[in-house]
Amino acid sequence: MNIIRTVRSVAFSSIPNRTLSTTRSLSTPSAQYTAFEVNDKTGIATLTLNRPPVNSLNLELLTEMRNCLKDAETNKCKGLIITSSSNSVFTAGLDLLEMYQPQDERVKSFWTALQSMWMELYGSKIPTAAAINGHAPAGGCLIATACEYRVMLPNFTIGLNETLIGIVAPKWFVSAFLNVVPRRVAEQAITQGKLFTTAEAHNVGLVDDVVNTKEEAIAKCEQFIGSFKNVNPYARALTKQQFRIKELQELEQQREKDLQIFLGLIMQPSVQKAMGIYLEGLKKKSKKQ
Ligand SMILES: CC/C=C\C/C=C\CCCC/C=C/C(=O)SCCNC(=O)CCNC(=O)[C@H](O)C(C)(C)COP(=O)(O)OP(=O)(O)OC[C@H]1O[C@@H](n2cnc3c(N)ncnc32)[C@H](O)[C@@H]1OP(=O)(O)O
């Protein structure tokens, strides 16, 4: 891959207890919806989702996320932090326009890219952390739970709300959720399509910490990644794999079947109708604001 390396100085003087540092921006020429930077001092990469207004995950954004993850691993970064450039939305989840009245080839590529992105993030060798600085419904929650650590800002929401849109959270969405939330809580919440407030999410273990600012959230993620500094990275990666291999193998072996189930479900007229009504509701709400 053709990676452009630019060196960009970032003054951290406004952030207490931090020495001046630099970040390298590694970005592919086509990067449109993401910013990817590596802190030269800590070796930690930050992937910032930047697809206004709500960072909905379309094929291009998913592809860029995969490229960033690959860059972080190839460059032997100490860890990866995922965050958002928005002040109110981490990501609104999958771009509903990819699934509403979709084109055949595009929707297949979209779902395949989502499967790949999830497997690469969930199974990543390097430590991963989510600085959730906004709402994280559905696919947003999927990204957060694929990471090893989550910190969230107050008064936002997170969860798997698919049933409220008339769609179903696939098994692999649920499996990562089950890593962090007790089974009984998960079953009730996911069948109800419940979105947890930050405080509720913290209470059930869906997020590990709550802080007030994005800077604090990034610092917490850095602290988490830094906690592995005395651990052999190879031993760490293999140990992580032992915890995650089952879900990864399950999806890898069922990829085609999962795609066909997805296509079968979203192409049902009743599902298309429900999605259309949901989208219309979002647009009406957006116009009122
Ligand atoms: C066995 C089963 C196997 C397979 C299963 C089969 C299929 C289904 C699996 C699919 C899994 C799906 C996962 C998903 O992620 S679906 C998406 C779920 N997301 C949501 O429900 C969130 C919807 N959005 C919101 O609630 C709000 O937008 C949000 C995030 C709280 C932010 O609010 P706000 O800042 O006020 O922004 P607006 O609501 O005004 O939105 C601005 C603008 O963005 C449009 N928009 C919002 N979300 C999406 C989205 N997810 N996709 C596309 N577009 C979105 C919104 O309509 C507005 O558009 P406008 O043109 O009016 O500006």
The ligand as a Gaussian input file, in Angstrom:
#p B3LYP/6-31G(d) Opt

LIG

0 1
 C      -29.205000     -13.677000      11.892000
 C      -28.955000     -12.295000      11.476000
 C      -27.967000     -12.169000      10.409000
 C      -27.848000     -11.088000       9.743000
 C      -28.594000      -9.892000      10.144000
 C      -29.097000      -9.184000       9.038000
 C      -29.138000      -7.898000       8.919000
 C      -29.014000      -6.808000       9.783000
 C      -27.748000      -6.559000      10.474000
 C      -27.480000      -5.134000      10.489000
 C      -26.878000      -4.648000      11.759000
 C      -27.043000      -3.196000      11.812000
 C      -26.265000      -2.415000      12.459000
 C      -26.388000      -0.932000      12.452000
 O      -25.491000      -0.266000      12.858000
 S      -27.795000      -0.205000      11.810000
 C      -27.674000       1.510000      12.206000
 C      -28.188000       1.755000      13.577000
 N      -28.015000       3.129000      13.946000
 C      -28.941000       3.845000      14.545000
 O      -30.034000       3.391000      14.831000
 C      -28.606000       5.281000      14.846000
 C      -29.456000       6.211000      14.098000
 N      -29.046000       7.587000      14.338000
 C      -29.339000       8.257000      15.467000
 O      -29.949000       7.768000      16.384000
 C      -28.857000       9.673000      15.555000
 O      -28.503000      10.076000      14.243000
 C      -27.648000       9.872000      16.476000
 C      -26.524000       8.889000      16.195000
 C      -28.102000       9.754000      17.945000
 C      -27.097000      11.314000      16.267000
 O      -28.116000      12.243000      16.425000
 P      -27.957000      13.710000      15.810000
 O      -26.616000      14.229000      16.085000
 O      -29.131000      14.485000      16.316000
 O      -28.016000      13.504000      14.247000
 P      -29.317000      13.300000      13.332000
 O      -30.168000      12.224000      13.905000
 O      -29.964000      14.612000      13.115000
 O      -28.700000      12.730000      11.979000
 C      -28.013000      13.581000      11.051000
 C      -28.151000      12.975000       9.682000
 O      -27.541000      11.682000       9.667000
 C      -28.484000      10.691000       9.216000
 N      -28.214000       9.416000       9.913000
 C      -28.174000       9.190000      11.229000
 N      -27.834000       7.929000      11.489000
 C      -27.656000       7.319000      10.293000
 C      -27.298000       5.995000       9.903000
 N      -27.014000       5.012000      10.786000
 N      -27.214000       5.736000       8.589000
 C      -27.460000       6.676000       7.675000
 N      -27.809000       7.959000       7.980000
 C      -27.908000       8.269000       9.279000
 C      -29.835000      11.297000       9.582000
 O      -30.837000      10.713000       8.811000
 C      -29.587000      12.746000       9.266000
 O      -29.654000      12.875000       7.861000
 P      -30.154000      14.224000       7.140000
 O      -30.067000      13.921000       5.682000
 O      -31.564000      14.446000       7.596000
 O      -29.229000      15.285000       7.612000

